[in-house]
Every structure is written in C-alpha cells, then in structure tokens.
Amino acid sequence: MVKIKDEYKISEAAEFLGISADTIRYYDNQKILCPRKDEATNYRYYTWGDLLSIEEILRLKRISFPLQQIGHIVNEYTLDEVLDAFQKHEQDLEKQLDELTKARRMLRHYIRTYEEFLRNEGQIRVEMSPVFICGKVDREVNRVFEDFQKLTSHQIPMFTVFAPVEDVQDHEELPYHEYLDKVRNREESYITIVDEEGLVESGLVVENSEIEMIPPQLCIHLMRKVAYKEERFSTMEILSYAREHDLKVAGKIMVRFLGHSKRKGSEEDYYEMYLPVKKKQE
C-alpha cells in the first residue's frame, strides 16, 4: 500500500487511487492536472493535492459532469461558483431523468407490442377493438407525432392506413411493395395509438382538434408479417374467416404498421389488421 507523502510517481499515484496510469496521463493531456515535471528525467511527480484533485475528478465523473466543466470546477471556480454548477447540473439531470423515464415507458410499450406479436402472429381472432386515437397525416408526420406527445408519453404512435375492403381486394394481385405505393399516400393515412390511459374520458382528445377517436367495435383481428418483394398483401384469410363464421364486413379495414426490419437483404413489415364486422342476422 502506498503511504501518504509529498510526491508520487505516476505509477504510485495510479496504485494509490486504483486507476490506470493512462487515465492520469489523459487528465494531464486535458490540462486538468499540472504535475511537476523533472526536466532531466522527464518524470512527472504528483503532490498529495494532485491526488485529491484526481479523486474529485473521479467523483464528478460518477455524477455525469462533462470533463471540460470538471476542469473548471477543480482549477478555477470559487466555492460559490462550484455550488452554482452543482445546482445547474442537478436541473440538467432532472430533465434527463424525465426524458429517460418517457423513453423507458415507450420502450415498455414496444416490448409489449412485440411480445403480443410473437404470441399471436397468424392467429385470427374476433374481439372488441380498443379505443383508437387517430391523427390524420395531412401534414408533416412529425407534426402529427407532436400532437400525440401532448397527449401521452406512454406509447409510440403507429403509422396506419384505412381502406375499403373492395379497394384492397382490387390490388391483391400486386406485390406488397407496389400495394404500399398505392395506399400510403392516400387521404386515409393516419397515426394511431390505443387509448390505454383513458385519454378520451379526460377530455384531452376533444381539446385537440387535430385528433380523432374511433370507439370500440367488433372486429376480426390478425397480426402478420410480410416480405416486401416476395409476398402479396392479402385480406383473403380474414374475409374467408368472416364468411365461414357468418360475419358481415361493417367498415374499412385498418392496418397498423408495428415494425419494419431488414434481414439478409429481405425487408419485412410487421402489421396488425382490424376488420369491423357484425353478425349477419343483425
């Protein structure tokens, strides 16, 4: 163990502090430390005060201070200025914490979405749809996203298209990427979220004139993945299911794009479809 003394070689300082000599050299090169240099041997010697400065640098780095500001704190600031720097840094950390909390909420939403997709991909179910909140893409997509950010930080809005079933059927012979070219610039392109937080009941949606609400309705629901070049976008399986179960189409098909990936040169979309239906005897 290195004893407390007046001066230390860099190897002794590194051993005493439990860090590498390269780390100390880096602080030297950044002009945060100014050790005594022996011109004859070119050795650097560190005082007890230098070691305390390095220990303070390490503490400040642990609480995410930028190195340049650490240099000012260690070498220039008065105590009042140090306290002011600490208070401002706390405010910055609070903002970062808020942003990280929002990012974590959205990440959890992504995780739930992908877990549900993996559990249910390819399964056709008849169920009541959730309440959807929609923003029409009749301007820059980012502006529509900003509208949703005013409503929630708990989930990520999804790009969505609505189309009459007849229109989709007319283009079923097209490869998927060609079908997308026809529908994604239509007037019925939206950004959507599921109202998991009671936003409609809170009145926030009514206050925002750019946002619409779709109430729950009986739907055929299907999650699917499709390759851009190799496959076609088909509604035949859910339409066949509707016929086989005496269900009548009662609205436009809704396609929400949940994700996109490129693997080994093949592009894939992950989406879910909601087709409103009602029983034929109704």
Residue pairs with C-beta under 8 A, 6 or more apart in sequence:
2 8
2 12
2 15
2 16
4 48
5 48
6 47
6 48
7 36
7 45
7 46
7 47
8 16
8 45
8 46
8 47
8 50
8 51
9 43
9 44
9 45
9 46
10 21
10 24
10 25
10 35
10 43
10 44
10 46
11 21
13 21
13 24
13 46
13 50
13 51
13 54
14 20
14 21
14 23
14 24
16 51
17 24
17 51
17 54
17 55
17 58
19 54
19 58
24 33
24 46
24 54
27 33
27 54
27 57
28 34
28 35
28 44
30 67
30 71
31 71
32 53
32 57
32 67
32 70
32 71
32 74
32 75
33 46
33 50
33 53
33 54
35 44
35 45
35 46
35 47
35 50
36 44
36 45
36 46
36 47
37 43
37 44
37 45
38 44
38 45
46 54
53 74
56 73
56 74
57 70
57 74
60 70
60 73
60 74
61 67
61 70
63 89
63 93
64 89
64 93
65 73
65 89
69 85
72 85
73 82
73 85
77 85
102 153
105 153
105 154
105 155
106 153
106 154
106 155
106 156
109 154
109 155
109 156
110 156
113 258
113 259
114 258
114 259
116 223
117 223
117 258
117 259
117 270
117 272
120 223
121 223
121 224
121 225
122 222
122 223
122 224
123 222
123 223
124 220
124 221
124 222
124 237
124 238
124 241
125 220
125 221
125 222
126 218
126 219
126 220
126 221
126 245
126 247
126 277
127 218
127 219
127 221
128 216
128 217
128 218
128 219
129 214
129 216
129 217
129 218
129 219
129 221
129 274
129 276
130 194
130 195
130 196
130 216
131 194
131 195
131 200
131 213
131 214
131 215
131 216
132 192
132 193
132 194
132 195
132 213
132 214
132 254
133 148
133 151
133 192
133 193
133 194
133 195
133 199
133 200
133 205
133 211
133 212
133 213
133 214
134 160
134 190
134 191
134 192
134 211
134 212
134 213
134 214
135 144
135 147
135 148
135 157
135 190
135 191
135 192
135 210
135 211
135 212
136 144
136 187
136 189
136 190
136 210
136 212
137 144
137 159
137 189
137 190
137 191
138 187
141 159
141 191
144 157
144 191
144 210
145 157
145 191
147 208
147 210
147 211
148 157
148 191
148 193
148 211
150 204
150 208
151 193
151 199
151 204
151 205
151 208
151 211
152 193
152 197
152 199
154 196
154 197
155 193
155 194
155 196
156 193
157 191
157 192
157 193
158 191
158 192
158 193
158 256
158 257
158 258
159 184
159 189
159 190
159 191
159 256
159 257
160 189
160 190
160 191
160 192
160 254
160 255
160 256
160 257
161 183
161 184
161 186
161 188
161 189
161 190
161 254
161 255
162 188
162 190
162 252
162 253
162 254
162 255
163 183
163 186
163 188
163 252
163 253
163 255
164 252
164 253
165 235
165 239
165 249
165 252
165 253
165 275
168 233
168 235
168 253
169 235
169 239
171 178
171 179
171 182
171 183
171 233
172 232
172 233
172 234
172 235
172 236
173 232
174 182
174 232
174 233
175 228
175 229
175 231
175 232
176 226
176 227
176 228
176 229
176 231
176 232
176 233
176 269
177 228
177 229
177 267
179 232
179 233
180 233
183 189
188 252
192 256
195 213
199 205
200 213
205 211
205 212
205 213
217 250
217 251
217 276
218 250
218 276
218 277
218 278
219 274
219 275
219 276
219 277
220 238
220 241
220 242
220 247
220 273
220 274
220 275
220 277
221 272
221 273
221 274
221 275
222 237
222 238
222 272
222 273
223 258
223 270
223 271
223 272
223 273
224 270
224 271
224 272
224 273
225 268
225 269
225 270
225 271
226 232
226 233
226 268
226 269
226 271
227 266
227 267
227 268
228 266
228 267
228 268
228 269
229 266
229 267
230 266
235 253
235 273
235 275
238 273
238 275
239 249
239 275
241 247
242 248
242 249
242 275
242 277
246 279
246 280
246 281
247 277
247 278
247 279
247 280
248 277
248 278
248 279
248 280
248 282
249 275
249 276
249 277
250 276
250 277
250 278
251 275
251 276
252 276
253 273
253 274
253 275
254 273
254 274
254 275
255 271
255 272
255 273
256 271
256 272
256 273
256 274
257 269
257 270
257 271
258 270
258 271
258 272
259 269
259 270
260 267
260 268
260 269
260 270
261 267
261 268
261 270
262 268
